[in-house]
């Protein structure tokens, strides 16, 4: 019999918070877990791996909709799909590069504003 985890234990195993796990569950990102007679969710090892992947992807800067799209693509793949996975990885890398550029530009603008601001620290901030 396959191992089954409570949502809190699955979240712990995946390295995410229980709130994140519930969010991903209710968004339909981890499939349909088994429910006990009492209504508790029971997640298997595959769901834990999926939660871990979602957590890593969001930590890397992907938006939830991007992660959902990636998961949908992965779910539709059957057999050898190295070419499609390479294309997906390239798209994700480009998205992350674009975000890094935007963050760098924002940081530069924020630094410029702080240097040219008329605001001066109060006595408690000095």
C-alpha positions in Angstrom: 0.0 0.0 0.0 1.3 3.4 -0.9 2.2 5.9 1.8 -0.4 8.6 2.4 0.2 11.9 4.2 -1.9 14.5 5.8 -1.7 17.9 4.1 0.4 19.3 6.9 2.9 16.4 6.7 3.0 16.5 2.9 3.7 20.3 3.1 6.5 19.6 5.5 8.0 16.9 3.3 7.8 19.3 0.3 9.4 22.2 2.1 6.4 24.5 1.9 3.9 25.9 4.3 0.6 24.2 4.9 -1.1 27.4 3.7 0.8 27.1 0.4 -0.1 23.4 0.1 -3.8 24.2 0.7 -3.7 27.0 -1.9 -2.2 24.7 -4.5 -4.6 21.9 -3.6 -7.7 24.2 -4.0 -6.2 25.6 -7.3 -6.3 22.1 -8.6 -2.5 22.0 -9.1 -1.9 18.6 -7.3 -4.7 16.5 -8.7 -7.5 14.9 -6.7 -6.2 13.5 -3.4 -7.9 10.7 -1.5 -10.2 11.8 1.3 -10.9 9.9 4.4 -14.4 9.1 5.7 -13.9 12.1 8.0 -13.1 14.4 5.0 -9.4 14.7 5.6 -7.1 14.9 2.5 -4.5 12.2 2.2 -1.7 12.8 -0.3 0.7 10.3 -1.8 4.4 10.5 -2.7 3.5 11.8 -6.2 1.6 14.7 -4.7 4.5 15.5 -2.3 6.9 15.6 -5.3 4.5 17.9 -7.1 4.2 20.2 -4.1 8.0 20.3 -4.0 8.2 21.2 -7.7 5.5 23.9 -7.3 7.4 25.4 -4.3 10.7 25.4 -6.1 9.2 27.0 -9.1 7.5 29.8 -7.2 10.6 30.4 -5.1 12.5 30.8 -8.4 10.0 33.5 -9.4 7.4 31.9 -11.5 3.9 33.1 -11.1 1.2 30.6 -10.1 -0.4 30.7 -13.5 3.0 29.9 -15.1 3.5 26.9 -12.7 0.0 25.7 -13.5 0.7 25.9 -17.2 4.0 24.0 -16.7 2.2 21.3 -14.7 -0.5 21.1 -17.4 2.1 20.6 -20.1 3.9 18.0 -18.0 0.6 16.2 -17.4 -0.1 16.0 -21.1 3.2 14.6 -22.0 3.5 10.9 -22.7 6.6 8.9 -23.6 9.9 10.6 -24.5 9.4 14.4 -24.4 12.9 15.8 -24.1 12.4 18.3 -26.9 9.3 19.7 -25.3 10.8 19.8 -21.9 13.9 21.6 -23.3 11.5 24.2 -24.9 9.7 24.6 -21.6 12.9 25.1 -19.7 14.1 27.7 -22.3 10.8 29.6 -21.9 11.1 29.5 -18.1 14.7 30.7 -18.2 13.7 33.6 -20.5 10.9 34.5 -18.2 13.3 34.6 -15.2 15.9 36.6 -17.2 13.1 39.2 -18.0 12.1 39.4 -14.4 15.8 39.8 -13.3 16.2 42.7 -15.8 13.0 44.3 -14.5 14.1 43.9 -10.9 17.5 45.4 -11.7 15.9 48.4 -13.4 13.5 48.9 -10.6 16.4 48.7 -8.1 18.3 51.3 -10.0 15.3 53.6 -10.1 14.7 53.2 -6.4 18.3 54.0 -5.6 18.1 57.1 -7.8 14.9 58.2 -6.1 16.4 57.7 -2.7 19.6 59.7 -3.6 17.6 62.5 -5.0 14.7 62.5 -2.5 14.0 65.6 -0.5 13.2 63.5 2.5 15.7 63.6 5.2 16.0 61.1 8.1 14.2 62.0 11.3 16.2 62.1 14.5 15.0 58.6 15.4 16.2 57.3 11.9 19.7 58.9 12.1 
